[in-house]
Amino acid sequence: MDLFIFAEHDELLDIADLLYDDIAKWAEPKTTITAIYRSEETEDPPVADRDVDVGIEFSITKPEKLKGTLNALQQMAKTHKCDFVVGVKEAGKYQNVCYFGNEEGRPDLYEISAYLGFE
């Protein structure tokens, strides 16, 4: 399953660079996770209705693989006072599934797994 997790914040442009730096440092040693930064000024524009996409894209086959990723991004959500949206990428379309973070609260692995369709 192809997933994405993108940052959500009222002033995302103000925190985008610092947040992306933290995400990229965390994602760099992982071969299955791609750090994403898309804006009107980059080669690829944002895929959603926001000025910038900051987050990650990755594929999983088991929901347990989400645990470490969700925990790491929850820490970044606290640091940068933002939320994240988890979603599915299918046939080039991005579909938001659920939220977690600074205001939305800690991610629940079982709830997110159910929303994504894992049994």
N, C-alpha and C positions, 0 to 999 in steps of 0.2 A: 504494500500500500504506500503510495506516495503522499507524504504529508508536508505541511509547512507550519511554521510558528512565526508569526510576525508581531512586532511591537505595536501597541495602541497607546496613544497619549494625545491630549488636546494640543500640546505644543511639541509634537514629535520632531519637527525640524530642528528645534532647539537642542534636543538631546541625541539626535540621530548619529552624529559622528562618534561621540563618546560611547554610546551604546554599541554601535557597530564594532568599534575597536575591542570592546570586552567580548562580544560574541565571536569575533574573528579569532581572538587569542584562544578562547575556549575551544572553538571548532577546528582550529588548524591541525592538531595532531590526529583528528578523527577522519578517517578516509571515507566514511559514509555520510557525513554531514557537510553541507555547503552553506557557508555564511553568505547572506544576501544583503545587498544595498542597491536599491533601485530608486532613481528619482528622475525628474524631467531632464536633469543635466547628465545622466549616465546613458550609456548605449542602449540599455533596456529600460523602458519606462515602468513605473509601478503597475502592478496587475490589479490592484484594488482601488477603491475610491479614497485614496489618501495621497498626500504629496510625496511620500517616500515609503518604500518597503524596507524595513530593517528586521532581519531575523534569520531563519534557517530553512532549508529544504532538505529532506532526507526520505529514505524508504525504510519500512520495517515490515516484518512478517509476524512478529509477536508483540503484544502490548507491553510485555515486561521490559522491552528495549526502550520504552519511553521514560522509565523511572528516573534515570540519571539525567536525562535531558531536561525533564520537567523541573527537577530539583535545582539544576544549575541555572535555568532561566528564571526560576522563582527568586533566587538570590539576586540576579541582575534586576528583576522587577522591583525588589526592595531598594536596591542601590540607586536606581534611576527613577524611582517613583512612577513606574509605568505598568501597564497590563500587557498580556500577550493573548493573541487569538490562535487557537489550534484549528487547522483545517485540512481538507483533503484536496489534492491536486489530481484531476482526472481529465484526460483528453485536452490538456491545455487550459482547463477551467479551474478556478480556485473557489472552493466552497468553505466558508467559515463554519466551524462546528461548535466550539465552546471557548470560554475565556478563563484566564486565571491571572493572578499577579497582585500588585500593590493594593488596588481597591477591590478586585474580584475575589481575592483570597487565594489560599494555597491550592494547587492543583490536586485533584482526586484521581489517581491513576485508574481506578475501577470505573468511575463515572465517565471519564474521557474515553476509555476503552469501549464502553458500551455505546457512547455517542458515535464512535468511529465504526462500529459494527463488529467489533471483536466479541466473541462469545466467551 
